Amino acid sequence: MLRFFLPAVFLVLAACEKNNDRDFALVYAELRIAEGEYGRAEAGKAIRFQILQKHGLSAEDFEKKIEEIKKEPQRWRGFQDNLLKILDSVAKEE
C-alpha cells in the first residue's frame, strides 16, 4: 500500500508553495505512513531510515527540527496544518 501513498504525498507537495516547514511536513508524513504500513519492527526502522536519508536527514537532525518548530506556537500550528493537509490528501487517494 505504501507504494501507492507516497506518490500522492509527492504530488501534494509539488502543488504547495515551497516552504521549509511544508517540506519538512512531507518528511514527517512519509515517516508516519511508513510506520503505519511497516510498524516499529526492524523492517519499519529500515524504511524510516531510508526516508530520512533520502531527505538528507539523520534521526538527530529530524528531532532537532521538530523541537525547533515546537518552540514557536504559530509555526507549530502551521506545521500541523500542513501535515494534516498532506495526510488528508493521501487518505482521499485510497
Secondary structure, 3 states (H helix, E strand, C coil): CHHHHHHHHHHHHHHCCCCHHHHHHHHHHHHHHHHHHHCCCHHHHHHHHHHHHHCCCCHHHHHHHHHHHHCCHHHHHHHHHHHHHHHHHHHHHC
